[in-house]
Every structure is written in structure tokens, then in C-alpha cells.
């Protein structure tokens, strides 16, 4: 595995674990009130801007992953679309990790 692929994998793992720490902390402090968490995302203009920024980035990333996977006929890539449920910070490096893997001559 190349150093670049190891970096992508490390970032995907970090992007899954680090944000989840904050989500779980919120749940333990406030209970499993999902609507309460969504309300907290819109508590002021700054957090609302971040929510929309990440939402638009997630939509763009999902479209790119699907389009790129179809063009490359790489059917493992769309797994990263599921990782958008964890967050863009996990899904983007995961897709880059999957996309940068060596492909054999039959699938290229």
C-alpha cells in the first residue's frame, strides 16, 4: 500500500471516529432526541451556515462518487456514499482510498 493510500485510510478512520465522539457526547448529555440535535444545528447563523455547507458538499460528493464510479466501472466506490451518513470527513478520504487502489488489467 502506498503512503498516499495509507494517509487516505487514516483520514477516513479519523473522519469516522472524531466527529462520532461529539455526537455521542451530545446524546449522552441530552438523550436520544434526534430532533433536539437537529435544532441545535440551527441555533445561530454560524452553525446554520456550517450545516448548509456540509449538506451541499455531501450532495456534490455523492453525485461525483456515483458518476465517477459509473464512468470507471468501479462498483466498490459507491460504498463511500454510505459513509456520507457518518460525514463528509469520512466519505471523501474513504472514496479517495478506494479510488486509488490498484486495478487489474481485466477491470481497467
Order of alpha helices (4+ residues) and beta strands (2+ residues): alpha-alpha-alpha-alpha-alpha
